[in-house]
Amino acid sequence: MRTILILLDGLGDRTAEVLGGKTPLEYSKTPNLDKLAEKGMTGLMVPYGEGIPLGTEVAHFLLWGYSIEDFPGRGVIEALGENMEMENNAIYLRASLGFVKSDEKGYYVMDRRTKNISKEEIKKLIDSLPNFVDGYEFELKYSYDVHFILKIKEENGWISDKISDSDPFYKDRHVMKVFPVKELCKNDMEYRKAESTCNALNKYLLKCYKILENHDINIKRKRKQKQPANFLLTKWAGKYNENIPSFKEKWGMNGIIIANSAVFKGLSKLLKMNYMAIEDFETAVNTGIKLIDYDFVHIHTKETDEAAHTKNPMNKVKVIEKIDNYLAPLLNINLDKNLIVITADHSTPSVGSLIHSGESVPIVVVGKNVRFDDVKEFNEIACSKGHLRIFSKDLMNVILNYTDRALLYGLRSGSSILKYIPNDDDIEHLKE
């Protein structure tokens, strides 16, 4: 039995006064989502822990059943998505060109992303920056807008990703000094590696600032009353982990991701899943339904999340209602051969100041083996009356169970502990 997982990014939300005290999903007219809720089992899913906001990349890593301790960091995910070569003696970060002003406290961030700067200007600025500091090699690979992947390499492996961010992320703040993160360092050796990495990175960032602040490009921009791009803000340090099992190894299913971002391309590479880039969600749904050669089809849209980030709840309502129209083909799928799961990776509030928030998200599971409940609408409030109460780490186990793939606990099939019933051809047989 095949699983089709529809992931509506950032679908969960908070109640809004402009919507009469309802969430955008609760307020929206969603006849197709409601029919699916009526045909299946609903509930709430906690992305990681109650009240803990997650980013898209780590939320997906968890809901595909991987441990947060094995998450390599978003920097690695984005580097993979940009086709960078992964090296064991290197770490990978997101770096963004921002606009800062020097004051008595340090460097006040005027804008985390310099506005209205051309690729030609960016290239000239980046070409002027140093490549080596204290024995560490620094390489910037352009991604999009003013964003880069920063690769830091030390030939002898004296490097650590257990370091903090320089990007303050929130408004009205100063650039942060990069420190070793004590809680992440498992021993004194790791801490000393992190300390050395931080010292080199802090020096690099200050050298870059001096070069950028005095670069002809930025001098001309300031004369024209434009924002200078005078600081590299870094975050999300990560180190590649080649020992993470593939999605097929972990769950026994051939998986494909249909999405439209470097993050999902990177996740697909990390977990050795196939990836199909489709920008239009309606096309993605219709394409995914036809992919019968896969056991697990993950279809993602970022539109709900992006609408919430406008901080206008009605924008999110409009997007949800549009998306609901695209889900109509799911009502005609053969449930003897398909399990349908619809949920979100996290909540993105369209009100308030948080970027993402830590509320649970609604979920519905529809299939021939699935129990019914009495819920007839798909939203956060209605689904709270449904049967399911799970954490995202439980989702893949739920899918194995309802697709009749779950291995009886305690059985040992081969050299690894499996959660799925392996095919006979996938295990080594005893013979003379």
C-alpha positions, 0 to 999 in steps of 0.5 A, spaced: 500 500 500 502 506 498 502 512 502 501 519 500 503 525 505 500 532 503 504 537 507 501 544 508 507 548 511 506 552 517 498 550 517 497 551 524 496 557 527 493 561 533 486 565 533 485 572 530 481 577 532 479 579 525 477 572 524 472 572 529 476 569 534 478 563 529 484 560 526 485 561 519 484 554 517 478 554 522 475 560 518 476 558 511 471 554 507 475 547 506 470 542 503 475 537 501 479 537 507 472 536 511 470 531 507 477 527 508 476 528 515 469 525 515 472 519 511 478 518 516 481 519 523 483 526 525 487 528 531 493 533 533 500 532 532 506 535 536 512 537 532 517 536 537 515 538 544 509 542 546 511 550 545 517 548 542 517 552 535 521 548 529 524 550 522 521 546 516 528 542 515 528 539 522 521 538 523 521 534 516 527 530 519 523 529 525 516 527 522 520 522 517 522 518 524 529 521 525 532 523 531 534 530 533 541 528 535 542 525 528 540 532 525 546 535 521 544 542 521 541 546 516 547 549 514 549 542 511 541 541 508 542 547 504 549 546 502 547 539 499 541 543 496 546 547 492 550 541 490 556 542 494 561 537 496 561 534 503 567 533 506 568 531 513 573 536 515 569 542 514 562 545 517 557 549 513 553 555 515 548 560 512 551 566 511 547 573 509 550 580 506 546 585 511 547 592 513 550 594 520 552 600 523 558 601 528 556 603 535 559 603 542 556 596 543 558 593 537 555 592 530 547 594 530 543 590 525 540 595 521 537 590 516 539 583 516 538 582 508 541 588 504 536 591 499 536 592 492 543 590 491 545 586 484 548 580 483 554 583 479 555 588 486 555 582 490 560 578 486 565 584 486 564 584 494 565 577 495 571 576 491 574 581 495 574 577 501 579 573 504 580 565 504 584 563 509 584 565 517 588 562 522 589 556 518 582 555 516 579 556 509 573 560 508 569 559 501 562 562 500 558 559 495 552 564 492 545 561 493 540 566 492 538 574 494 543 576 499 544 569 501 550 564 501 553 557 504 559 558 508 564 552 508 569 552 513 575 547 512 581 545 516 585 540 513 587 536 519 579 536 522 581 541 528 574 544 527 567 543 530 560 545 528 558 546 535 558 553 535 553 559 536 550 564 530 553 571 529 546 573 526 541 575 531 535 573 527 530 578 531 530 585 530 533 591 534 539 587 535 547 587 535 551 582 531 553 576 536 560 574 537 560 566 536 561 562 542 562 554 543 556 551 545 557 548 551 551 543 551 553 541 544 560 539 546 560 532 548 567 532 551 573 537 552 576 535 545 570 537 542 570 544 546 577 546 544 575 544 537 569 549 537 573 554 541 578 554 535 573 554 530 569 560 533 576 564 534 577 563 526 570 565 524 570 571 529 576 574 526 574 572 519 567 576 520 571 582 522 576 582 517 570 581 512 567 587 515 573 592 514 573 590 507 566 591 505 565 597 509 571 600 505 569 597 498 568 602 492 561 598 491 559 600 498 561 607 498 558 608 492 551 605 494 552 610 501 552 616 496 546 614 492 542 613 499 542 605 498 544 600 504 551 598 504 552 590 504 557 591 509 557 584 514 556 577 513 551 574 518 552 567 519 547 561 522 545 554 522 552 551 523 552 543 521 557 538 519 555 532 514 554 525 517 554 520 512 552 515 517 545 517 517 541 511 514 537 512 508 529 513 508 529 506 504 533 503 509 530 506 515 522 504 513 523 499 507 519 504 502 521 507 496 520 515 497 520 521 493 519 528 495 515 533 491 517 540 493 520 546 490 526 549 494 533 547 496 532 545 503 528 539 500 533 538 495 538 537 500 533 533 505 532 528 499 540 527 498 541 526 505 536 521 506 537 518 499 530 519 497 528 521 490 526 529 489 522 532 484 522 540 483 515 542 482 513 549 483 505 549 482 502 545 488 496 543 483 501 540 479 504 537 484 498 533 487 496 531 480 503 528 479 504 525 486 497 521 485 500 518 478 507 516 481 505 508 483 512 506 483 513 509 489 511 507 496 511 513 499 510 520 496 511 526 500 508 532 497 509 539 500 507 546 499 510 552 502 504 557 500 501 556 507 507 558 511 509 564 506 502 567 507 502 566 515 509 570 514 505 576 512 502 577 518 495 578 515 490 572 517 486 573 511 492 572 506 492 565 509 485 564 509 485 565 501 491 561 500 488 555 504 481 555 500 485 555 494 489 549 496 483 546 498 481 546 491 487 542 489 486 537 494 479 534 490 483 529 486 484 525 493 477 524 494 477 519 488 483 515 490 482 508 491 483 507 499 484 499 498 491 501 495 493 508 498 493 511 505 492 519 505 495 523 510 494 530 511 498 535 516 503 540 517 510 540 519 509 546 524 505 552 526 506 559 523 502 564 527 499 570 522 498 574 528 503 576 533 511 577 533 513 570 533 516 567 526 514 560 528 510 557 534 510 551 538 502 549 538 500 542 535 498 541 528 492 538 525 492 531 522 488 526 518 489 519 516 485 516 511 485 509 508 482 502 509 485 500 515 484 506 519 478 507 524 473 513 523 472 518 529 466 523 529 470 529 527 467 532 520 471 538 519 479 539 518 482 544 523 486 545 529 479 545 534 475 540 530 481 535 530 482 536 537 476 532 538 479 526 534 482 520 536 490 521 534 494 524 539 501 523 537 508 526 536 511 527 529 516 522 531 510 517 531 508 518 524 512 513 520 510 508 525 503 510 524 504 509 517 507 503 517 501 500 521 496 502 517 499 500 510 500 493 514 508 494 513 509 494 521 514 488 524 512 485 530 516 488 536 521 483 538 522 480 531 529 480 529 530 480 521 537 481 519 543 484 522 539 491 524 533 492 528 527 493 523 520 496 524 518 494 517 516 487 515 522 486 510 521 483 503 524 476 502 529 478 497 532 484 502 534 479 507 540 474 507 538 467 507 541 461 510 544 456 505 550 451 504 
